[in-house]
């Protein structure tokens, strides 16, 4: 895995800060951010996604809350990041 640093929460303290990296081998984003609180998890369950799909979060996944000002670091569709398996 070859990670490339993309960005960190602006004006961040020395630790515990949302950060985004790009896995240059797969094109996946690796994100460190805030864990979603129980109210957010409940809203995710209520809203759901596609019909027939479980609304529970499996043990090998988690829900994070990414601050809006971190979106600037996420590569757009016109970037040169389309490598690897996109069906993660």
PDB file with one MODEL, atoms N, CA, C and O in Angstrom:
MODEL        1
ATOM      1  N   UNK A   1       0.852  -1.176   0.000  1.00  0.00           N
ATOM      2  CA  UNK A   1       0.000   0.000   0.000  1.00  0.00           C
ATOM      3  C   UNK A   1       0.896   1.237   0.000  1.00  0.00           C
ATOM      4  O   UNK A   1       1.834   1.344   0.790  1.00  0.00           O
ATOM      5  N   UNK A   2       0.588   2.159  -0.895  1.00  0.00           N
ATOM      6  CA  UNK A   2       1.319   3.426  -0.953  1.00  0.00           C
ATOM      7  C   UNK A   2       0.330   4.543  -0.654  1.00  0.00           C
ATOM      8  O   UNK A   2      -0.485   4.904  -1.504  1.00  0.00           O
ATOM      9  N   UNK A   3       0.404   5.091   0.557  1.00  0.00           N
ATOM     10  CA  UNK A   3      -0.500   6.173   0.936  1.00  0.00           C
ATOM     11  C   UNK A   3       0.119   7.528   0.616  1.00  0.00           C
ATOM     12  O   UNK A   3       1.314   7.759   0.800  1.00  0.00           O
ATOM     13  N   UNK A   4      -0.747   8.413   0.129  1.00  0.00           N
ATOM     14  CA  UNK A   4      -0.342   9.803  -0.100  1.00  0.00           C
ATOM     15  C   UNK A   4      -1.241  10.692   0.745  1.00  0.00           C
ATOM     16  O   UNK A   4      -2.464  10.585   0.667  1.00  0.00           O
ATOM     17  N   UNK A   5      -0.659  11.555   1.539  1.00  0.00           N
ATOM     18  CA  UNK A   5      -1.395  12.500   2.368  1.00  0.00           C
ATOM     19  C   UNK A   5      -2.127  13.487   1.470  1.00  0.00           C
ATOM     20  O   UNK A   5      -1.530  14.069   0.565  1.00  0.00           O
ATOM     21  N   UNK A   6      -3.440  13.679   1.723  1.00  0.00           N
ATOM     22  CA  UNK A   6      -4.225  14.639   0.953  1.00  0.00           C
ATOM     23  C   UNK A   6      -4.572  15.886   1.743  1.00  0.00           C
ATOM     24  O   UNK A   6      -4.559  16.989   1.198  1.00  0.00           O
ATOM     25  N   UNK A   7      -4.885  15.723   3.031  1.00  0.00           N
ATOM     26  CA  UNK A   7      -5.244  16.904   3.798  1.00  0.00           C
ATOM     27  C   UNK A   7      -5.610  16.586   5.231  1.00  0.00           C
ATOM     28  O   UNK A   7      -5.918  15.446   5.580  1.00  0.00           O
ATOM     29  N   UNK A   8      -5.568  17.626   6.057  1.00  0.00           N
ATOM     30  CA  UNK A   8      -5.916  17.524   7.473  1.00  0.00           C
ATOM     31  C   UNK A   8      -6.844  18.680   7.817  1.00  0.00           C
ATOM     32  O   UNK A   8      -6.797  19.733   7.181  1.00  0.00           O
ATOM     33  N   UNK A   9      -7.682  18.482   8.820  1.00  0.00           N
ATOM     34  CA  UNK A   9      -8.633  19.502   9.262  1.00  0.00           C
ATOM     35  C   UNK A   9      -7.885  20.815   9.497  1.00  0.00           C
ATOM     36  O   UNK A   9      -6.915  20.843  10.254  1.00  0.00           O
ATOM     37  N   UNK A  10      -8.327  21.909   8.853  1.00  0.00           N
ATOM     38  CA  UNK A  10      -7.628  23.186   9.001  1.00  0.00           C
ATOM     39  C   UNK A  10      -7.551  23.664  10.449  1.00  0.00           C
ATOM     40  O   UNK A  10      -8.473  23.455  11.238  1.00  0.00           O
ATOM     41  N   UNK A  11      -6.450  24.299  10.776  1.00  0.00           N
ATOM     42  CA  UNK A  11      -6.205  24.855  12.120  1.00  0.00           C
ATOM     43  C   UNK A  11      -6.373  23.804  13.204  1.00  0.00           C
ATOM     44  O   UNK A  11      -6.934  24.081  14.264  1.00  0.00           O
ATOM     45  N   UNK A  12      -5.894  22.618  12.944  1.00  0.00           N
ATOM     46  CA  UNK A  12      -6.064  21.500  13.837  1.00  0.00           C
ATOM     47  C   UNK A  12      -5.078  21.538  15.001  1.00  0.00           C
ATOM     48  O   UNK A  12      -3.971  22.056  14.858  1.00  0.00           O
ATOM     49  N   UNK A  13      -5.472  20.995  16.146  1.00  0.00           N
ATOM     50  CA  UNK A  13      -4.511  20.849  17.243  1.00  0.00           C
ATOM     51  C   UNK A  13      -3.490  19.758  16.888  1.00  0.00           C
ATOM     52  O   UNK A  13      -3.525  19.216  15.783  1.00  0.00           O
ATOM     53  N   UNK A  14      -2.602  19.441  17.799  1.00  0.00           N
ATOM     54  CA  UNK A  14      -1.520  18.502  17.516  1.00  0.00           C
ATOM     55  C   UNK A  14      -1.960  17.053  17.354  1.00  0.00           C
ATOM     56  O   UNK A  14      -1.235  16.269  16.742  1.00  0.00           O
ATOM     57  N   UNK A  15      -3.120  16.669  17.879  1.00  0.00           N
ATOM     58  CA  UNK A  15      -3.537  15.276  17.773  1.00  0.00           C
ATOM     59  C   UNK A  15      -5.051  15.166  17.617  1.00  0.00           C
ATOM     60  O   UNK A  15      -5.780  16.130  17.846  1.00  0.00           O
ATOM     61  N   UNK A  16      -5.512  13.982  17.224  1.00  0.00           N
ATOM     62  CA  UNK A  16      -6.944  13.723  17.103  1.00  0.00           C
ATOM     63  C   UNK A  16      -7.623  14.522  16.014  1.00  0.00           C
ATOM     64  O   UNK A  16      -8.721  15.036  16.228  1.00  0.00           O
ATOM     65  N   UNK A  17      -7.011  14.640  14.863  1.00  0.00           N
ATOM     66  CA  UNK A  17      -7.533  15.510  13.819  1.00  0.00           C
ATOM     67  C   UNK A  17      -7.962  14.734  12.586  1.00  0.00           C
ATOM     68  O   UNK A  17      -7.235  13.843  12.145  1.00  0.00           O
ATOM     69  N   UNK A  18      -9.143  15.048  12.005  1.00  0.00           N
ATOM     70  CA  UNK A  18      -9.559  14.399  10.775  1.00  0.00           C
ATOM     71  C   UNK A  18      -8.487  14.565   9.695  1.00  0.00           C
ATOM     72  O   UNK A  18      -7.964  15.658   9.477  1.00  0.00           O
ATOM     73  N   UNK A  19      -8.175  13.455   9.029  1.00  0.00           N
ATOM     74  CA  UNK A  19      -7.117  13.425   8.020  1.00  0.00           C
ATOM     75  C   UNK A  19      -7.556  12.510   6.881  1.00  0.00           C
ATOM     76  O   UNK A  19      -8.278  11.539   7.106  1.00  0.00           O
ATOM     77  N   UNK A  20      -7.122  12.820   5.658  1.00  0.00           N
ATOM     78  CA  UNK A  20      -7.453  12.001   4.502  1.00  0.00           C
ATOM     79  C   UNK A  20      -6.162  11.654   3.755  1.00  0.00           C
ATOM     80  O   UNK A  20      -5.307  12.506   3.512  1.00  0.00           O
ATOM     81  N   UNK A  21      -6.054  10.353   3.395  1.00  0.00           N
ATOM     82  CA  UNK A  21      -4.956   9.853   2.576  1.00  0.00           C
ATOM     83  C   UNK A  21      -5.548   9.153   1.360  1.00  0.00           C
ATOM     84  O   UNK A  21      -6.708   8.742   1.378  1.00  0.00           O
ATOM     85  N   UNK A  22      -4.758   9.021   0.316  1.00  0.00           N
ATOM     86  CA  UNK A  22      -5.132   8.279  -0.880  1.00  0.00           C
ATOM     87  C   UNK A  22      -4.247   7.055  -0.985  1.00  0.00           C
ATOM     88  O   UNK A  22      -3.022   7.167  -0.930  1.00  0.00           O
ATOM     89  N   UNK A  23      -4.862   5.871  -1.137  1.00  0.00           N
ATOM     90  CA  UNK A  23      -4.106   4.659  -1.425  1.00  0.00           C
ATOM     91  C   UNK A  23      -3.825   4.692  -2.924  1.00  0.00           C
ATOM     92  O   UNK A  23      -4.724   4.467  -3.734  1.00  0.00           O
ATOM     93  N   UNK A  24      -2.595   4.967  -3.284  1.00  0.00           N
ATOM     94  CA  UNK A  24      -2.248   5.139  -4.691  1.00  0.00           C
ATOM     95  C   UNK A  24      -2.305   3.836  -5.486  1.00  0.00           C
ATOM     96  O   UNK A  24      -2.321   3.876  -6.716  1.00  0.00           O
ATOM     97  N   UNK A  25      -2.337   2.694  -4.822  1.00  0.00           N
ATOM     98  CA  UNK A  25      -2.439   1.413  -5.516  1.00  0.00           C
ATOM     99  C   UNK A  25      -3.877   1.091  -5.914  1.00  0.00           C
ATOM    100  O   UNK A  25      -4.108   0.503  -6.971  1.00  0.00           O
ATOM    101  N   UNK A  26      -4.845   1.470  -5.082  1.00  0.00           N
ATOM    102  CA  UNK A  26      -6.239   1.110  -5.334  1.00  0.00           C
ATOM    103  C   UNK A  26      -7.133   2.299  -5.675  1.00  0.00           C
ATOM    104  O   UNK A  26      -8.201   2.121  -6.259  1.00  0.00           O
ATOM    105  N   UNK A  27      -6.704   3.517  -5.313  1.00  0.00           N
ATOM    106  CA  UNK A  27      -7.554   4.692  -5.485  1.00  0.00           C
ATOM    107  C   UNK A  27      -8.488   4.903  -4.309  1.00  0.00           C
ATOM    108  O   UNK A  27      -9.252   5.868  -4.296  1.00  0.00           O
ATOM    109  N   UNK A  28      -8.441   4.011  -3.308  1.00  0.00           N
ATOM    110  CA  UNK A  28      -9.295   4.150  -2.129  1.00  0.00           C
ATOM    111  C   UNK A  28      -8.861   5.348  -1.286  1.00  0.00           C
ATOM    112  O   UNK A  28      -7.685   5.710  -1.259  1.00  0.00           O
ATOM    113  N   UNK A  29      -9.831   5.955  -0.602  1.00  0.00           N
ATOM    114  CA  UNK A  29      -9.518   6.977   0.373  1.00  0.00           C
ATOM    115  C   UNK A  29      -9.435   6.335   1.742  1.00  0.00           C
ATOM    116  O   UNK A  29     -10.256   5.480   2.074  1.00  0.00           O
ATOM    117  N   UNK A  30      -8.471   6.726   2.531  1.00  0.00           N
ATOM    118  CA  UNK A  30      -8.333   6.282   3.917  1.00  0.00           C
ATOM    119  C   UNK A  30      -8.617   7.520   4.759  1.00  0.00           C
ATOM    120  O   UNK A  30      -7.942   8.540   4.625  1.00  0.00           O
ATOM    121  N   UNK A  31      -9.617   7.421   5.624  1.00  0.00           N
ATOM    122  CA  UNK A  31     -10.095   8.598   6.344  1.00  0.00           C
ATOM    123  C   UNK A  31     -10.053   8.378   7.845  1.00  0.00           C
ATOM    124  O   UNK A  31     -10.571   7.384   8.354  1.00  0.00           O
ATOM    125  N   UNK A  32      -9.436   9.305   8.541  1.00  0.00           N
ATOM    126  CA  UNK A  32      -9.501   9.371  10.005  1.00  0.00           C
ATOM    127  C   UNK A  32     -10.431  10.525  10.317  1.00  0.00           C
ATOM    128  O   UNK A  32     -10.206  11.644   9.857  1.00  0.00           O
ATOM    129  N   UNK A  33     -11.465  10.270  11.089  1.00  0.00           N
ATOM    130  CA  UNK A  33     -12.392  11.340  11.439  1.00  0.00           C
ATOM    131  C   UNK A  33     -13.148  10.961  12.700  1.00  0.00           C
ATOM    132  O   UNK A  33     -12.814   9.983  13.370  1.00  0.00           O
ATOM    133  N   UNK A  34     -14.155  11.735  13.010  1.00  0.00           N
ATOM    134  CA  UNK A  34     -14.932  11.538  14.230  1.00  0.00           C
ATOM    135  C   UNK A  34     -15.879  10.349  14.081  1.00  0.00           C
ATOM    136  O   UNK A  34     -16.512  10.191  13.037  1.00  0.00           O
ATOM    137  N   UNK A  35     -15.979   9.515  15.111  1.00  0.00           N
ATOM    138  CA  UNK A  35     -16.973   8.442  15.109  1.00  0.00           C
ATOM    139  C   UNK A  35     -18.353   9.078  15.175  1.00  0.00           C
ATOM    140  O   UNK A  35     -18.570  10.060  15.885  1.00  0.00           O
ATOM    141  N   UNK A  36     -19.267   8.507  14.429  1.00  0.00           N
ATOM    142  CA  UNK A  36     -20.641   8.989  14.489  1.00  0.00           C
ATOM    143  C   UNK A  36     -21.221   8.669  15.867  1.00  0.00           C
ATOM    144  O   UNK A  36     -20.974   7.598  16.422  1.00  0.00           O
ATOM    145  N   UNK A  37     -21.992   9.607  16.408  1.00  0.00           N
ATOM    146  CA  UNK A  37     -22.612   9.374  17.712  1.00  0.00           C
ATOM    147  C   UNK A  37     -23.858   8.497  17.546  1.00  0.00           C
ATOM    148  O   UNK A  37     -24.278   8.208  16.425  1.00  0.00           O
ATOM    149  N   UNK A  38     -24.435   8.084  18.659  1.00  0.00           N
ATOM    150  CA  UNK A  38     -25.586   7.171  18.610  1.00  0.00           C
ATOM    151  C   UNK A  38     -26.774   7.766  17.865  1.00  0.00           C
ATOM    152  O   UNK A  38     -27.484   7.048  17.160  1.00  0.00           O
ATOM    153  N   UNK A  39     -26.999   9.070  18.012  1.00  0.00           N
ATOM    154  CA  UNK A  39     -28.118   9.710  17.310  1.00  0.00           C
ATOM    155  C   UNK A  39     -27.909   9.641  15.792  1.00  0.00           C
ATOM    156  O   UNK A  39     -28.858   9.407  15.044  1.00  0.00           O
ATOM    157  N   UNK A  40     -26.684   9.843  15.345  1.00  0.00           N
ATOM    158  CA  UNK A  40     -26.382   9.764  13.914  1.00  0.00           C
ATOM    159  C   UNK A  40     -26.557   8.339  13.408  1.00  0.00           C
ATOM    160  O   UNK A  40     -27.129   8.124  12.339  1.00  0.00           O
ATOM    161  N   UNK A  41     -26.063   7.359  14.174  1.00  0.00           N
ATOM    162  CA  UNK A  41     -26.229   5.958  13.780  1.00  0.00           C
ATOM    163  C   UNK A  41     -27.697   5.586  13.658  1.00  0.00           C
ATOM    164  O   UNK A  41     -28.089   4.877  12.731  1.00  0.00           O
ATOM    165  N   UNK A  42     -28.505   6.062  14.588  1.00  0.00           N
ATOM    166  CA  UNK A  42     -29.940   5.766  14.543  1.00  0.00           C
ATOM    167  C   UNK A  42     -30.580   6.392  13.307  1.00  0.00           C
ATOM    168  O   UNK A  42     -31.426   5.769  12.666  1.00  0.00           O
ATOM    169  N   UNK A  43     -30.185   7.612  12.969  1.00  0.00           N
ATOM    170  CA  UNK A  43     -30.708   8.256  11.764  1.00  0.00           C
ATOM    171  C   UNK A  43     -30.305   7.481  10.509  1.00  0.00           C
ATOM    172  O   UNK A  43     -31.102   7.336   9.581  1.00  0.00           O
ATOM    173  N   UNK A  44     -29.070   6.984  10.483  1.00  0.00           N
ATOM    174  CA  UNK A  44     -28.620   6.171   9.346  1.00  0.00           C
ATOM    175  C   UNK A  44     -29.490   4.934   9.208  1.00  0.00           C
ATOM    176  O   UNK A  44     -29.878   4.566   8.099  1.00  0.00           O
ATOM    177  N   UNK A  45     -29.799   4.291  10.326  1.00  0.00           N
ATOM    178  CA  UNK A  45     -30.658   3.093  10.291  1.00  0.00           C
ATOM    179  C   UNK A  45     -32.055   3.434   9.794  1.00  0.00           C
ATOM    180  O   UNK A  45     -32.636   2.692   9.002  1.00  0.00           O
ATOM    181  N   UNK A  46     -32.601   4.573  10.268  1.00  0.00           N
ATOM    182  CA  UNK A  46     -33.949   4.966   9.876  1.00  0.00           C
ATOM    183  C   UNK A  46     -34.031   5.318   8.398  1.00  0.00           C
ATOM    184  O   UNK A  46     -34.988   4.936   7.725  1.00  0.00           O
ATOM    185  N   UNK A  47     -33.043   6.038   7.885  1.00  0.00           N
ATOM    186  CA  UNK A  47     -33.049   6.449   6.486  1.00  0.00           C
ATOM    187  C   UNK A  47     -32.759   5.258   5.583  1.00  0.00           C
ATOM    188  O   UNK A  47     -33.371   5.113   4.525  1.00  0.00           O
ATOM    189  N   UNK A  48     -31.823   4.402   6.002  1.00  0.00           N
ATOM    190  CA  UNK A  48     -31.482   3.222   5.210  1.00  0.00           C
ATOM    191  C   UNK A  48     -30.761   3.576   3.936  1.00  0.00           C
ATOM    192  O   UNK A  48     -30.228   4.676   3.796  1.00  0.00           O
ATOM    193  N   UNK A  49     -30.746   2.633   2.999  1.00  0.00           N
ATOM    194  CA  UNK A  49     -30.069   2.884   1.727  1.00  0.00           C
ATOM    195  C   UNK A  49     -30.919   2.329   0.590  1.00  0.00           C
ATOM    196  O   UNK A  49     -31.760   3.048   0.051  1.00  0.00           O
ATOM    197  N   UNK A  50     -30.724   1.081   0.217  1.00  0.00           N
ATOM    198  CA  UNK A  50     -31.507   0.497  -0.867  1.00  0.00           C
ATOM    199  C   UNK A  50     -32.472  -0.536  -0.280  1.00  0.00           C
ATOM    200  O   UNK A  50     -32.152  -1.172   0.724  1.00  0.00           O
ATOM    201  N   UNK A  51     -33.641  -0.710  -0.888  1.00  0.00           N
ATOM    202  CA  UNK A  51     -34.620  -1.669  -0.372  1.00  0.00           C
ATOM    203  C   UNK A  51     -34.007  -3.066  -0.214  1.00  0.00           C
ATOM    204  O   UNK A  51     -33.295  -3.551  -1.093  1.00  0.00           O
ATOM    205  N   UNK A  52     -34.297  -3.689   0.911  1.00  0.00           N
ATOM    206  CA  UNK A  52     -33.833  -5.033   1.174  1.00  0.00           C
ATOM    207  C   UNK A  52     -32.429  -5.122   1.746  1.00  0.00           C
ATOM    208  O   UNK A  52     -31.978  -6.208   2.108  1.00  0.00           O
ATOM    209  N   UNK A  53     -31.736  -4.006   1.832  1.00  0.00           N
ATOM    210  CA  UNK A  53     -30.371  -3.997   2.365  1.00  0.00           C
ATOM    211  C   UNK A  53     -30.437  -3.722   3.861  1.00  0.00           C
ATOM    212  O   UNK A  53     -31.176  -2.839   4.299  1.00  0.00           O
ATOM    213  N   UNK A  54     -29.670  -4.471   4.644  1.00  0.00           N
ATOM    214  CA  UNK A  54     -29.668  -4.288   6.084  1.00  0.00           C
ATOM    215  C   UNK A  54     -29.258  -2.869   6.454  1.00  0.00           C
ATOM    216  O   UNK A  54     -28.409  -2.271   5.793  1.00  0.00           O
ATOM    217  N   UNK A  55     -29.853  -2.338   7.494  1.00  0.00           N
ATOM    218  CA  UNK A  55     -29.469  -1.004   7.962  1.00  0.00           C
ATOM    219  C   UNK A  55     -28.517  -1.080   9.147  1.00  0.00           C
ATOM    220  O   UNK A  55     -28.128  -0.051   9.700  1.00  0.00           O
ATOM    221  N   UNK A  56     -28.138  -2.299   9.540  1.00  0.00           N
ATOM    222  CA  UNK A  56     -27.155  -2.454  10.612  1.00  0.00           C
ATOM    223  C   UNK A  56     -25.754  -2.253  10.047  1.00  0.00           C
ATOM    224  O   UNK A  56     -25.490  -2.568   8.887  1.00  0.00           O
ATOM    225  N   UNK A  57     -24.855  -1.724  10.884  1.00  0.00           N
ATOM    226  CA  UNK A  57     -23.457  -1.549  10.475  1.00  0.00           C
ATOM    227  C   UNK A  57     -22.702  -2.802  10.898  1.00  0.00           C
ATOM    228  O   UNK A  57     -22.631  -3.098  12.090  1.00  0.00           O
ATOM    229  N   UNK A  58     -22.134  -3.546   9.947  1.00  0.00           N
ATOM    230  CA  UNK A  58     -21.416  -4.767  10.295  1.00  0.00           C
ATOM    231  C   UNK A  58     -20.203  -4.479  11.176  1.00  0.00           C
ATOM    232  O   UNK A  58     -19.694  -3.358  11.193  1.00  0.00           O
ATOM    233  N   UNK A  59     -19.750  -5.476  11.893  1.00  0.00           N
ATOM    234  CA  UNK A  59     -18.626  -5.314  12.828  1.00  0.00           C
ATOM    235  C   UNK A  59     -17.347  -4.865  12.126  1.00  0.00           C
ATOM    236  O   UNK A  59     -16.503  -4.219  12.748  1.00  0.00           O
ATOM    237  N   UNK A  60     -17.188  -5.194  10.846  1.00  0.00           N
ATOM    238  CA  UNK A  60     -15.964  -4.815  10.129  1.00  0.00           C
ATOM    239  C   UNK A  60     -16.061  -3.437   9.471  1.00  0.00           C
ATOM    240  O   UNK A  60     -15.148  -3.038   8.748  1.00  0.00           O
ATOM    241  N   UNK A  61     -17.160  -2.698   9.711  1.00  0.00           N
ATOM    242  CA  UNK A  61     -17.351  -1.349   9.177  1.00  0.00           C
ATOM    243  C   UNK A  61     -17.688  -0.396  10.308  1.00  0.00           C
ATOM    244  O   UNK A  61     -17.981  -0.823  11.425  1.00  0.00           O
ATOM    245  N   UNK A  62     -17.646   0.898  10.015  1.00  0.00           N
ATOM    246  CA  UNK A  62     -18.044   1.914  10.985  1.00  0.00           C
ATOM    247  C   UNK A  62     -18.622   3.097  10.227  1.00  0.00           C
ATOM    248  O   UNK A  62     -18.441   3.205   9.014  1.00  0.00           O
ATOM    249  N   UNK A  63     -19.303   3.968  10.915  1.00  0.00           N
ATOM    250  CA  UNK A  63     -19.821   5.195  10.336  1.00  0.00           C
ATOM    251  C   UNK A  63     -19.007   6.340  10.933  1.00  0.00           C
ATOM    252  O   UNK A  63     -18.870   6.443  12.152  1.00  0.00           O
ATOM    253  N   UNK A  64     -18.475   7.189  10.075  1.00  0.00           N
ATOM    254  CA  UNK A  64     -17.721   8.348  10.551  1.00  0.00           C
ATOM    255  C   UNK A  64     -18.431   9.618  10.121  1.00  0.00           C
ATOM    256  O   UNK A  64     -19.231   9.618   9.185  1.00  0.00           O
ATOM    257  N   UNK A  65     -18.125  10.689  10.814  1.00  0.00           N
ATOM    258  CA  UNK A  65     -18.644  12.005  10.432  1.00  0.00           C
ATOM    259  C   UNK A  65     -17.464  12.814   9.928  1.00  0.00           C
ATOM    260  O   UNK A  65     -16.527  13.094  10.675  1.00  0.00           O
ATOM    261  N   UNK A  66     -17.516  13.188   8.654  1.00  0.00           N
ATOM    262  CA  UNK A  66     -16.452  13.963   8.039  1.00  0.00           C
ATOM    263  C   UNK A  66     -16.873  15.424   8.001  1.00  0.00           C
ATOM    264  O   UNK A  66     -17.892  15.749   7.391  1.00  0.00           O
ATOM    265  N   UNK A  67     -16.111  16.318   8.641  1.00  0.00           N
ATOM    266  CA  UNK A  67     -16.468  17.741   8.610  1.00  0.00           C
ATOM    267  C   UNK A  67     -16.541  18.257   7.163  1.00  0.00           C
ATOM    268  O   UNK A  67     -15.737  17.866   6.317  1.00  0.00           O
ATOM    269  N   UNK A  68     -17.499  19.125   6.896  1.00  0.00           N
ATOM    270  CA  UNK A  68     -17.720  19.640   5.539  1.00  0.00           C
ATOM    271  C   UNK A  68     -16.477  20.281   4.946  1.00  0.00           C
ATOM    272  O   UNK A  68     -16.246  20.178   3.742  1.00  0.00           O
ATOM    273  N   UNK A  69     -15.672  20.940   5.771  1.00  0.00           N
ATOM    274  CA  UNK A  69     -14.498  21.603   5.202  1.00  0.00           C
ATOM    275  C   UNK A  69     -13.396  20.626   4.804  1.00  0.00           C
ATOM    276  O   UNK A  69     -12.373  21.039   4.256  1.00  0.00           O
ATOM    277  N   UNK A  70     -13.597  19.320   5.077  1.00  0.00           N
ATOM    278  CA  UNK A  70     -12.638  18.302   4.628  1.00  0.00           C
ATOM    279  C   UNK A  70     -12.937  17.839   3.206  1.00  0.00           C
ATOM    280  O   UNK A  70     -12.096  17.190   2.584  1.00  0.00           O
ATOM    281  N   UNK A  71     -14.124  18.161   2.680  1.00  0.00           N
ATOM    282  CA  UNK A  71     -14.490  17.747   1.329  1.00  0.00           C
ATOM    283  C   UNK A  71     -13.528  18.299   0.287  1.00  0.00           C
ATOM    284  O   UNK A  71     -13.369  17.712  -0.784  1.00  0.00           O
ATOM    285  N   UNK A  72     -12.886  19.422   0.589  1.00  0.00           N
ATOM    286  CA  UNK A  72     -11.933  20.025  -0.346  1.00  0.00           C
ATOM    287  C   UNK A  72     -10.755  19.100  -0.658  1.00  0.00           C
ATOM    288  O   UNK A  72     -10.090  19.271  -1.680  1.00  0.00           O
ATOM    289  N   UNK A  73     -10.491  18.125   0.210  1.00  0.00           N
ATOM    290  CA  UNK A  73      -9.356  17.234   0.022  1.00  0.00           C
ATOM    291  C   UNK A  73      -9.712  15.947  -0.723  1.00  0.00           C
ATOM    292  O   UNK A  73      -8.824  15.163  -1.055  1.00  0.00           O
ATOM    293  N   UNK A  74     -10.999  15.722  -0.989  1.00  0.00           N
ATOM    294  CA  UNK A  74     -11.423  14.511  -1.678  1.00  0.00           C
ATOM    295  C   UNK A  74     -11.302  14.731  -3.181  1.00  0.00           C
ATOM    296  O   UNK A  74     -11.897  15.664  -3.720  1.00  0.00           O
ATOM    297  N   UNK A  75     -10.534  13.877  -3.863  1.00  0.00           N
ATOM    298  CA  UNK A  75     -10.347  14.046  -5.308  1.00  0.00           C
ATOM    299  C   UNK A  75     -11.680  13.962  -6.047  1.00  0.00           C
ATOM    300  O   UNK A  75     -12.531  13.134  -5.721  1.00  0.00           O
ATOM    301  N   UNK A  76     -11.847  14.816  -7.030  1.00  0.00           N
ATOM    302  CA  UNK A  76     -13.057  14.819  -7.834  1.00  0.00           C
ATOM    303  C   UNK A  76     -12.972  13.831  -8.985  1.00  0.00           C
ATOM    304  O   UNK A  76     -11.927  13.219  -9.204  1.00  0.00           O
ATOM    305  N   UNK A  77     -14.062  13.672  -9.718  1.00  0.00           N
ATOM    306  CA  UNK A  77     -14.103  12.696 -10.804  1.00  0.00           C
ATOM    307  C   UNK A  77     -13.112  12.990 -11.931  1.00  0.00           C
ATOM    308  O   UNK A  77     -12.759  12.082 -12.683  1.00  0.00           O
ATOM    309  N   UNK A  78     -12.663  14.220 -12.062  1.00  0.00           N
ATOM    310  CA  UNK A  78     -11.733  14.554 -13.136  1.00  0.00           C
ATOM    311  C   UNK A  78     -10.272  14.360 -12.717  1.00  0.00           C
ATOM    312  O   UNK A  78      -9.363  14.586 -13.516  1.00  0.00           O
ATOM    313  N   UNK A  79     -10.044  13.942 -11.464  1.00  0.00           N
ATOM    314  CA  UNK A  79      -8.672  13.753 -10.990  1.00  0.00           C
ATOM    315  C   UNK A  79      -8.098  12.458 -11.558  1.00  0.00           C
ATOM    316  O   UNK A  79      -8.817  11.650 -12.146  1.00  0.00           O
ATOM    317  N   UNK A  80      -6.819  12.279 -11.378  1.00  0.00           N
ATOM    318  CA  UNK A  80      -6.137  11.096 -11.902  1.00  0.00           C
ATOM    319  C   UNK A  80      -6.068   9.996 -10.842  1.00  0.00           C
ATOM    320  O   UNK A  80      -5.000   9.432 -10.605  1.00  0.00           O
ATOM    321  N   UNK A  81      -7.194   9.691 -10.208  1.00  0.00           N
ATOM    322  CA  UNK A  81      -7.220   8.743  -9.113  1.00  0.00           C
ATOM    323  C   UNK A  81      -7.940   7.452  -9.472  1.00  0.00           C
ATOM    324  O   UNK A  81      -8.055   6.575  -8.616  1.00  0.00           O
ATOM    325  N   UNK A  82      -8.419   7.297 -10.671  1.00  0.00           N
ATOM    326  CA  UNK A  82      -9.224   6.136 -11.046  1.00  0.00           C
ATOM    327  C   UNK A  82      -8.357   4.905 -11.320  1.00  0.00           C
ATOM    328  O   UNK A  82      -8.178   4.500 -12.468  1.00  0.00           O
ATOM    329  N   UNK A  83      -7.827   4.322 -10.252  1.00  0.00           N
ATOM    330  CA  UNK A  83      -7.024   3.096 -10.365  1.00  0.00           C
ATOM    331  C   UNK A  83      -7.610   2.037  -9.470  1.00  0.00           C
ATOM    332  O   UNK A  83      -8.394   2.351  -8.575  1.00  0.00           O
ATOM    333  N   UNK A  84      -7.248   0.790  -9.688  1.00  0.00           N
ATOM    334  CA  UNK A  84      -7.644  -0.297  -8.799  1.00  0.00           C
ATOM    335  C   UNK A  84      -9.115  -0.641  -8.881  1.00  0.00           C
ATOM    336  O   UNK A  84      -9.819  -0.254  -9.814  1.00  0.00           O
ATOM    337  N   UNK A  85      -9.563  -1.386  -7.869  1.00  0.00           N
ATOM    338  CA  UNK A  85     -10.921  -1.882  -7.798  1.00  0.00           C
ATOM    339  C   UNK A  85     -11.820  -0.815  -7.203  1.00  0.00           C
ATOM    340  O   UNK A  85     -11.597  -0.406  -6.063  1.00  0.00           O
ATOM    341  N   UNK A  86     -12.822  -0.349  -7.924  1.00  0.00           N
ATOM    342  CA  UNK A  86     -13.716   0.694  -7.449  1.00  0.00           C
ATOM    343  C   UNK A  86     -14.954   0.132  -6.758  1.00  0.00           C
ATOM    344  O   UNK A  86     -15.847   0.892  -6.384  1.00  0.00           O
ATOM    345  N   UNK A  87     -15.023  -1.181  -6.584  1.00  0.00           N
ATOM    346  CA  UNK A  87     -16.211  -1.784  -5.971  1.00  0.00           C
ATOM    347  C   UNK A  87     -15.985  -2.113  -4.502  1.00  0.00           C
ATOM    348  O   UNK A  87     -16.609  -3.036  -3.979  1.00  0.00           O
ATOM    349  N   UNK A  88     -15.101  -1.374  -3.821  1.00  0.00           N
ATOM    350  CA  UNK A  88     -14.779  -1.654  -2.424  1.00  0.00           C
ATOM    351  C   UNK A  88     -15.979  -1.497  -1.571  1.00  0.00           C
ATOM    352  O   UNK A  88     -15.904  -1.692  -0.358  1.00  0.00           O
TER     353      UNK A  88
ENDMDL
END
